[in-house]
């Protein structure tokens, strides 16, 4: 389920430079994109709890939902 209060950008900011989205051959998101979204979820929760696995799973699900919505 997408959280309407958190934006998922299609680029990741690294050291002032933008990195374009990278997908592997299967059409899935890169680990960096999933990691970035999982961290956004963690921050949205005010950094409460040690739910890294759940955050990662939610991030994957949300990104795949975005992919299939297009």
Kinemage of the C-alpha trace (Angstrom):
@kinemage 1
@onewidth
@group {chain A} dominant
@subgroup {mainchain}
@vectorlist {calphas} color= white
{ca unk a 1} P 0.000 0.000 0.000
{ca unk a 2} L 1.381 3.363 -0.975
{ca unk a 3} L 1.733 6.034 1.649
{ca unk a 4} L 0.363 9.270 0.163
{ca unk a 5} L 2.496 11.400 2.494
{ca unk a 6} L 5.824 10.163 1.139
{ca unk a 7} L 6.978 10.816 -2.395
{ca unk a 8} L 8.920 8.211 -4.329
{ca unk a 9} L 11.275 9.959 -6.678
{ca unk a 10} L 12.518 8.421 -9.850
{ca unk a 11} L 16.023 9.681 -9.186
{ca unk a 12} L 18.310 9.339 -6.208
{ca unk a 13} L 20.440 12.247 -5.047
{ca unk a 14} L 24.056 11.212 -4.369
{ca unk a 15} L 26.713 13.808 -3.445
{ca unk a 16} L 24.814 16.559 -5.235
{ca unk a 17} L 24.468 14.527 -8.401
{ca unk a 18} L 21.403 12.686 -9.598
{ca unk a 19} L 21.559 9.051 -10.534
{ca unk a 20} L 18.959 7.899 -13.038
{ca unk a 21} L 16.813 4.904 -12.275
{ca unk a 22} L 18.476 1.588 -12.964
{ca unk a 23} L 16.594 -1.605 -13.584
{ca unk a 24} L 18.009 -5.077 -13.969
{ca unk a 25} L 17.082 -7.387 -16.833
{ca unk a 26} L 13.965 -8.660 -15.039
{ca unk a 27} L 12.502 -5.142 -14.960
{ca unk a 28} L 12.713 -4.836 -11.182
{ca unk a 29} L 14.154 -1.999 -9.167
{ca unk a 30} L 17.782 -1.863 -8.107
{ca unk a 31} L 18.783 -2.557 -4.510
{ca unk a 32} L 19.745 1.116 -4.167
{ca unk a 33} L 16.217 2.198 -5.125
{ca unk a 34} L 14.667 -0.272 -2.690
{ca unk a 35} L 17.113 0.781 0.049
{ca unk a 36} L 16.255 4.454 -0.512
{ca unk a 37} L 12.503 3.795 -0.309
{ca unk a 38} L 12.925 1.563 2.778
{ca unk a 39} L 14.839 4.383 4.477
{ca unk a 40} L 12.073 6.837 3.590
{ca unk a 41} L 9.576 4.477 5.242
{ca unk a 42} L 11.823 4.258 8.324
{ca unk a 43} L 12.077 8.049 8.518
{ca unk a 44} L 8.321 8.455 8.065
{ca unk a 45} L 7.926 6.269 11.174
{ca unk a 46} L 10.154 8.805 12.996
{ca unk a 47} L 12.935 6.206 13.093
{ca unk a 48} L 10.986 4.153 15.631
{ca unk a 49} L 11.396 0.399 15.807
{ca unk a 50} L 13.818 -2.035 14.283
{ca unk a 51} L 11.681 -3.124 11.333
{ca unk a 52} L 14.274 -3.192 8.564
{ca unk a 53} L 12.938 -6.405 6.991
{ca unk a 54} L 9.385 -5.097 7.013
{ca unk a 55} L 10.496 -1.733 5.613
{ca unk a 56} L 12.412 -3.502 2.827
{ca unk a 57} L 9.409 -5.691 1.954
{ca unk a 58} L 7.085 -2.702 1.955
{ca unk a 59} L 9.492 -0.745 -0.245
{ca unk a 60} L 9.691 -3.598 -2.755
{ca unk a 61} L 5.914 -3.944 -2.817
{ca unk a 62} L 5.351 -0.216 -3.316
{ca unk a 63} L 7.911 0.060 -6.095
{ca unk a 64} L 6.513 -2.992 -7.887
{ca unk a 65} L 3.030 -1.498 -7.552
{ca unk a 66} L 4.328 1.667 -9.238
{ca unk a 67} L 5.916 -0.391 -11.994
{ca unk a 68} L 2.702 -2.297 -12.737
{ca unk a 69} L 0.534 0.831 -12.521
{ca unk a 70} L 2.219 2.291 -15.604
